[in-house]
């Protein structure tokens, strides 16, 4: 099969690579489309944030890419949960199934993370991913794609699932609670959509880019705040009767926005840390402790949250395609990565596909 593989830092090479063979409880997925995530850019340019096959920082045969969907092409031994020809979207992580965290359902925190010999997989992070024609996936990571959903939209299920995981699986969001999302990137924008679909009120989005804030309004934000023009903490308190928000989903990862999150959360509220800060930050921990505020990080889309996100998307509870801006063929992956990295034409989610562009367009109609 054709696959893009890591070369030197910042280098991807299109190579022939053996098509993987599924084993017990696995299927072979023919990859039809894969979306580009900021973490893909980090892996390509700086090395994986996780253990990777062959060791850090680079394995020169490793294939990144983790937000993909495709068609079941072959079944491992005794697999009867799926049929050849079914369209599926995938989760990134399959835990080992035997450690304490996996038994608790927290397989994105698997204590055998990065150890495929123990059964753990994180495709595109620790095991080969989706910038290729085929990939192997554990059956637990698959969700069927309805015929009404385009390939490009199906790649966004992972992003929506990450937002779902932060809000429901770890946060416990219930209808009527207030939510602030900081940062109108892909996860932030779909966090707005998921929160609104789950009945949160009000849903508030903060950021610095008016075009993206406008998309947030289309996805359900009751109020948007450009932090260059308004004091986000003060506006949130005004909108919540002076007490602050029940939930804050922090998707920017800067010292300033992290402290904004702390100060706009009400007593006993919760902060979901969804971004990967690149530098150490000085935070007002005393305020967090005095006000009994809970802060927790998420990694990926655990507890099968992608399946719930898929159901919301299939029911048209929100239009995830609002964040899909560009499509390129797999052979033109370097251009697609440049669009994503440099935000060319205000790119948000860039998708690469092994299908013809006109087929993608017809599927979306």
C-alpha positions in Angstrom: 0.0 0.0 0.0 1.0 3.7 -0.3 1.7 5.4 3.0 3.3 8.6 4.2 6.1 8.0 6.7 8.2 10.1 8.9 11.7 11.1 7.6 13.8 13.7 9.3 12.0 16.3 11.6 9.5 18.1 9.5 9.7 15.6 6.6 7.1 13.2 5.3 7.8 10.7 2.5 5.3 8.8 0.3 6.5 5.2 0.3 5.3 1.6 -0.4 4.6 -0.2 2.8 3.2 -3.7 3.6 -0.5 -3.7 4.0 -1.2 -4.6 7.6 -3.0 -7.8 8.5 -5.8 -7.8 11.1 -5.6 -10.3 13.9 -8.1 -11.4 16.6 -10.7 -8.7 17.3 -9.3 -6.5 14.6 -10.4 -5.4 11.1 -8.5 -3.9 8.2 -9.9 -0.5 7.3 -9.5 0.9 3.8 -9.0 4.6 4.6 -11.3 6.8 2.6 -10.7 10.2 4.3 -8.6 11.5 7.2 -8.7 15.0 8.8 -5.6 16.8 10.0 -5.2 17.6 13.7 -2.7 20.0 15.2 -1.2 17.0 17.0 -0.3 15.5 13.6 1.7 18.7 12.9 3.5 18.3 16.3 4.3 14.7 15.6 5.7 15.5 12.2 7.8 18.4 13.3 8.7 17.6 16.9 8.1 14.0 17.5 5.2 12.2 19.2 3.9 13.3 22.6 3.5 9.6 23.4 5.6 6.5 23.2 6.0 5.7 19.5 7.0 2.5 17.7 10.8 2.6 17.5 11.3 5.2 20.2 11.4 8.9 20.4 11.7 11.4 18.8 11.4 9.9 15.3 10.8 6.5 13.8 11.5 6.9 10.1 8.9 4.3 9.1 6.1 5.6 11.3 2.8 6.7 9.6 0.9 9.5 11.5 -2.7 10.5 11.2 -5.5 9.6 13.6 -8.8 11.3 12.6 -9.8 8.9 9.9 -12.8 6.9 8.5 -13.0 4.3 5.9 -14.5 1.0 4.7 -14.0 -2.5 6.3 -11.8 -4.4 3.9 -10.9 -7.5 5.8 -11.8 -9.2 9.1 -9.5 -10.8 11.7 -10.2 -14.3 13.0 -13.7 -14.8 14.5 -14.7 -11.2 13.9 -18.5 -11.2 13.3 -19.3 -7.7 14.7 -18.7 -6.0 11.4 -19.0 -6.9 7.7 -16.7 -6.3 4.8 -17.9 -3.2 3.0 -19.3 -1.3 6.0 -18.3 2.3 6.4 -16.8 3.1 9.8 -15.3 6.0 11.7 -12.6 5.2 14.2 -11.5 6.1 17.7 -7.7 6.6 18.2 -7.3 4.5 21.3 -7.7 0.9 22.1 -6.6 0.1 25.6 -4.8 -3.0 26.7 -8.1 -4.2 28.4 -6.3 -5.6 31.4 -4.9 -2.7 33.5 -6.7 -0.8 36.2 -7.6 2.2 34.1 -8.9 0.1 31.2 -11.1 -1.9 33.6 -12.5 1.4 34.7 -13.3 2.4 31.1 -10.5 4.9 31.0 -8.6 3.4 28.1 -7.2 6.7 27.0 -5.3 6.6 30.3 -4.2 3.0 29.8 -1.3 2.1 32.1 0.3 0.2 29.3 0.1 3.2 26.9 2.5 2.7 24.1 3.0 -1.0 24.6 1.4 -2.8 21.6 2.7 -6.1 23.0 0.3 -5.6 25.8 -2.6 -4.9 23.4 -2.6 -1.1 23.5 -3.0 0.8 20.3 -3.2 4.6 19.7 -3.3 4.8 15.9 -1.3 7.8 14.6 0.3 8.2 18.0 2.0 5.0 19.0 1.0 2.6 16.2 0.7 3.4 12.5 -2.1 5.8 11.6 -4.2 7.0 8.8 -2.0 8.9 6.3 -2.1 5.7 4.3 -4.4 3.5 2.2 -5.1 1.0 5.0 -4.9 0.7 8.7 -5.8 -2.0 11.3 -8.2 -1.1 14.0 -9.6 -3.0 17.1 -13.3 -3.6 16.8 -13.9 -1.6 20.0 -12.7 1.6 18.2 -15.2 1.4 15.3 -18.5 3.2 14.9 -20.7 2.6 11.8 -21.2 5.6 9.5 -24.8 6.2 8.2 -25.3 6.5 4.5 -26.5 10.1 4.9 -23.1 11.1 6.2 -20.3 12.1 3.9 -16.7 10.8 4.3 -15.4 14.2 5.3 -18.1 14.7 8.0 -17.3 11.2 9.4 -13.7 12.2 10.0 -15.0 14.9 12.4 -16.5 12.3 14.7 -13.2 12.0 16.6 -13.1 15.8 17.2 -16.7 15.8 18.3 -16.1 12.8 20.5 -13.2 14.5 22.3 -15.6 17.4 23.1 -18.2 14.9 24.2 -15.8 13.1 26.5 -14.8 16.4 28.2 -18.4 17.5 28.8 -20.3 14.3 29.6 -18.0 11.5 30.4 -15.7 13.4 32.8 -17.6 16.5 33.4 -21.2 15.2 34.0 -22.9 18.0 32.1 -26.7 18.1 32.4 -29.2 20.2 30.6 -29.6 23.8 31.9 -26.0 24.2 33.1 -23.9 27.0 31.7 -20.8 26.3 29.6 -18.0 28.6 28.4 -15.6 27.4 25.7 -12.3 29.2 25.4 -10.7 29.0 22.0 -12.6 28.6 18.6 -10.4 25.8 17.2 -11.9 22.6 16.0 -12.4 21.0 19.4 -13.7 24.3 20.8 -16.2 24.9 18.0 -17.5 21.3 18.3 -17.6 21.7 22.1 -20.0 24.5 21.5 -22.1 22.3 19.3 -22.1 19.4 21.6 -22.9 21.5 24.7 -25.8 23.1 22.9 -27.1 19.8 21.6 -27.0 18.5 25.2 -29.1 21.4 26.5 -26.5 23.6 28.1 -27.6 27.2 28.7 -26.1 29.6 28.1 -23.3 28.5 25.9 -20.5 31.1 25.6 -17.5 31.1 23.2 -14.4 33.3 23.6 -11.6 33.9 21.2 -9.8 36.5 19.0 -10.9 35.6 15.5 -14.3 37.0 14.5 -14.8 34.6 11.6 -14.5 31.6 13.9 -16.6 33.2 16.5 -19.3 33.6 13.9 -19.1 29.9 13.1 -19.5 29.3 16.8 -22.7 31.2 16.7 -23.9 29.1 13.8 -23.1 26.0 15.9 -25.1 27.2 18.9 -23.2 29.7 20.9 -25.7 32.1 22.7 -22.9 34.7 23.1 -19.5 35.1 21.7 -16.7 37.3 23.2 -13.8 38.7 21.3 -11.3 39.0 24.2 -9.5 41.8 22.4 -12.6 43.9 22.8 -14.2 42.7 26.0 -13.2 41.3 29.4 -14.2 37.7 29.1 -14.4 37.0 32.9 -16.6 40.1 33.5 -19.0 39.2 30.6 -19.3 35.6 31.7 -20.2 36.7 35.2 -22.7 39.2 33.9 -24.4 36.4 31.9 -24.5 34.0 34.8 -25.9 36.2 37.5 -22.5 37.2 38.9 -21.5 33.6 40.0 -19.6 32.4 36.9 -20.1 29.3 34.7 -20.8 25.7 35.7 -18.3 24.4 33.2 -15.4 25.9 31.3 -13.7 24.0 28.4 -10.3 25.5 27.9 -9.1 24.9 24.4 -6.4 27.6 24.0 -3.7 26.5 26.4 -2.1 29.8 27.3 -1.3 31.2 30.7 -3.8 34.0 30.2 -6.7 31.8 29.1 -6.0 29.2 31.8 -6.3 31.9 34.4 -9.4 33.3 32.7 -10.9 29.8 33.0 -10.2 29.7 36.8 -11.7 33.1 37.4 -14.9 32.6 35.3 -15.8 29.3 36.9 -18.3 29.3 39.8 -17.8 27.7 43.2 -17.8 24.0 42.8 -17.7 24.3 39.0 -15.5 22.3 36.6 -12.7 23.2 34.2 -11.9 20.8 31.4 -8.3 21.3 30.1 -8.5 20.2 26.5 -5.4 22.0 25.1 -1.8 21.0 25.3 0.2 24.0 26.6 3.7 24.2 25.2 5.1 26.1 28.2 4.8 26.0 32.0 2.2 28.4 33.3 1.7 30.4 36.5 -1.8 29.8 37.7 -4.0 31.2 40.5 -4.3 27.9 42.3 -5.3 29.5 45.5 -8.5 30.8 43.9 -9.2 27.4 42.5 -8.7 25.7 45.9 -10.7 28.4 47.9 -13.6 28.0 45.5 -13.6 24.2 45.3 -13.2 24.3 41.6 -12.4 21.0 39.9 -9.9 20.9 37.0 -9.2 17.8 34.9 -7.4 17.0 31.7 -8.7 14.9 28.8 -6.7 12.9 26.3 -8.6 12.1 23.2 -12.1 10.7 23.0 -12.4 8.0 25.6 -15.3 6.0 27.1 -16.8 5.4 23.6 -17.8 9.1 23.4 -17.3 9.0 19.7 -20.4 6.7 19.4 -22.5 9.3 21.2 -21.1 12.1 19.1 -21.9 10.0 16.0 -25.5 9.7 17.1 -25.9 13.4 17.6 -24.3 14.1 14.2 -26.4 11.5 12.4 -29.5 13.0 14.0 -28.5 16.4 12.6 -28.4 17.9 16.1 -25.5 20.0 14.8 -23.6 20.5 11.5 -20.0 19.5 12.1 -19.1 20.2 8.5 -19.1 23.9 9.4 -15.5 23.4 10.5 -14.5 21.5 7.4 -12.9 24.0 5.1 -10.5 22.2 2.6 -10.1 18.8 0.9 -7.0 17.4 -0.8 -6.0 14.0 -2.3 -3.8 11.8 -0.1 -1.0 12.3 -2.7 -1.1 16.0 -1.9 -0.7 15.6 1.9 2.2 18.1 2.2 0.0 20.8 0.7 -2.9 19.9 3.1 -0.5 20.0 6.0 0.7 23.5 5.0 -2.9 24.7 4.8 -3.6 23.4 8.3 -0.3 24.7 9.8 -0.4 28.2 8.2 -4.2 28.5 8.3 -4.2 29.3 4.6 -7.5 30.7 3.5 -8.5 30.6 7.1 -8.4 26.8 7.2 -9.9 25.0 10.2 -10.3 21.3 9.4 -8.4 20.1 6.3 -9.3 16.6 5.1 -7.3 14.4 2.8 -9.0 11.6 0.8 -8.2 8.6 -1.2 -11.4 9.1 -3.2 -11.9 11.5 -6.1 -12.9 15.0 -5.0 -16.1 14.9 -7.1 -17.2 11.7 -5.3 -16.8 13.4 -2.0 -18.9 16.3 -3.2 -21.6 14.0 -4.4 -21.6 12.2 -1.1 -22.1 15.5 0.7 -25.2 16.5 -1.4 
